[in-house]
Amino acid sequence: MAGKSKFYVVWEGRRPGVYTTWDECRRNIEGYPNAKYKSYLSKKEAETAYADHPSKHIYKKDKEPGAASVSTRKAGVGQPRPDAVCVDAACSGNPGLMEYRGVDFQSKEEIFHMGPLDHGTNNVGEFLAIVHALAYLKQQQLPTKIIYSDSKIAIGWIKKKKCGTKLEQNRRNVKLFDLIQRAEQWLLNNSYHNPILKWETEVWGEIPADFGRK
């Protein structure tokens, strides 16, 4: 009887993605420094894992049968994946004038820039920047391109599809709250597969979308 099929996730390699054969996986990780990869028994499980940060999967003991690791490399952050959009926000005051932008990781080209918007916060800007990036990548039909943000709080809000700010609405930030409402509606009405990963500032330095005002 033929053996069970496996699906191979390559988080860091020559071409990150989900592969159906070991040969495809091997060609993408063999000789690649600090390659990160793992095998799964189902396509759904592999695709779900690919959307996460690799540290959630390859540096812990597997609890489910069939999720056998094919990596024995030492735990580490590694390098950022190049096929990515990086987002960041800046705010002068808290609350204050806020703006955000998205930058292509490889070309360093600014893809979008919104603001300044009055009476905002940095976390709100980070949240809006991620949603803006998701909408942009969906429009460009780039469903696997990564989004990097250095804000754990904003990434958490995206997962909940809700901006968790305690900022109060007033006459000065009506436009900002309109953007928040539109962003929340977009998250509720759209699906996406782009991995949203935390930018490891302590290891990689400032995120490429940083405004340089610290």
Secondary structure, DSSP 8 states (H G I E B T S, - for coil): ------EEEEEESSS-EEESSHHHHHHHHTT-TT-EEEEESSHHHHHHHHTS-GGGTSSS---STT---------------SSEEEEEEEEEETTEEEEEEEEETTT--EEEEEEEEEEE-HHHHHHHHHHHHHHHHHHTT-TT-EEEES-HHHHHHHHHTS--------GGGHHHHHHHHHHHHHHHH------EEE--HHHH-S-TT--S--
